[in-house]
Amino acid sequence: MSFYELRVWQQSMKLTSEIYRSTTAFPKHELCGLSQQMRRAAVAVPSNIAEGKGHRSDRELSHVLFHARGSLFELRTRVMISRELGYLTADESKRVLDLVDAVGRSLNALINSVYEKAS
């Protein structure tokens, strides 16, 4: 199965698009700060999933999937900071965090599946 057929990759692409849309209204002084960090973390999730699928072994794949999960945790934290600073509304942050949770559940399921095979 190719990476782009994975549900978690598709979900993470949707999350990335949502992050890009949500950060367009951030203050100009945040263009190189929080908004850029959020975009980088969001992009890292599907990118790491794709990279992992290119590795030879399940052990290597699981290692890269853990990186994707770490980026997802970073993104969650930055969304929460953005909400606290008033850059995201409660509705925007809820919508994004719901997507983060959905990606997290799918990613954990894939990690568990791959990790069991690699052990």
C-alpha positions in Angstrom: 0.0 0.0 0.0 1.3 3.4 -0.9 1.5 6.2 1.7 -1.1 8.3 0.0 -3.6 5.4 0.4 -3.2 5.5 4.2 -6.1 7.0 6.0 -3.8 8.7 8.5 -1.8 10.3 5.7 -5.0 11.6 4.1 -6.2 13.0 7.5 -2.9 14.6 8.2 -3.0 16.3 4.8 -6.5 17.7 5.7 -5.1 18.9 9.0 -2.1 20.6 7.3 -4.5 22.4 4.9 -6.6 23.5 7.9 -3.5 24.8 9.7 -2.5 26.9 6.7 -6.0 28.4 6.4 -6.2 29.0 10.2 -2.8 30.8 10.4 -3.4 33.2 7.6 -5.2 35.6 10.0 -2.4 35.6 12.5 -0.8 39.0 13.3 2.0 40.0 10.9 4.6 39.8 13.6 3.9 36.1 13.9 4.6 35.3 10.3 8.1 34.0 11.2 7.1 32.9 14.6 4.2 30.8 15.8 2.4 30.5 12.5 5.5 29.3 10.7 6.2 26.8 13.5 2.7 25.5 13.3 2.9 25.1 9.6 6.2 23.3 9.8 4.9 20.9 12.5 1.7 20.2 10.5 3.7 19.5 7.3 6.0 17.2 9.2 3.2 14.8 10.0 2.2 13.6 6.5 5.8 14.1 5.3 7.2 11.7 8.0 4.4 9.2 7.2 5.4 9.3 3.5 9.1 9.0 4.3 8.5 6.1 6.7 6.6 4.2 3.9 9.8 4.5 1.8 11.9 2.7 4.4 12.8 -1.0 4.0 11.8 -2.3 7.4 8.9 -2.0 9.8 11.4 -1.1 12.5 12.5 2.0 10.4 8.9 2.8 9.6 7.9 2.8 13.3 10.8 5.0 14.2 9.7 7.7 11.6 6.1 7.3 12.7 7.1 8.3 16.2 8.6 11.4 14.7 5.3 12.2 13.1 3.6 11.7 16.4 6.1 14.1 18.1 5.3 16.7 15.4 1.6 16.2 16.1 2.2 16.8 19.8 4.1 20.0 19.0 1.3 21.1 16.8 -1.3 20.5 19.5 0.7 22.6 21.9 1.1 25.5 19.5 -2.6 25.4 18.7 -3.3 25.7 22.4 -0.8 28.6 22.7 -2.5 30.3 19.7 -5.9 30.0 21.4 -4.5 31.5 24.6 -3.0 34.4 22.7 -6.3 35.0 20.9 -4.9 34.2 17.5 -7.5 31.4 17.1 -11.1 31.5 18.2 -12.5 28.8 20.5 -14.3 27.4 17.4 -11.2 27.4 15.3 -9.0 25.8 17.9 -11.7 23.1 18.6 -12.0 22.3 14.9 -8.2 22.0 14.6 -7.8 20.1 17.8 -10.5 17.6 16.7 -8.5 17.0 13.6 -5.3 16.6 15.6 -7.1 14.0 17.8 -8.4 12.1 14.8 -4.9 12.0 13.2 -3.5 11.0 16.6 -5.8 8.0 16.9 -5.1 6.8 13.4 -1.4 7.4 13.8 -1.3 5.5 17.1 -3.2 2.6 15.5 -0.7 2.5 12.7 2.3 2.7 15.1 0.9 -0.2 17.2 0.3 -2.3 14.1 3.8 -1.7 12.7 5.5 -1.9 16.0 4.0 -5.3 16.7 5.2 -6.6 13.4 8.7 -5.1 13.9 9.1 -6.7 17.4 
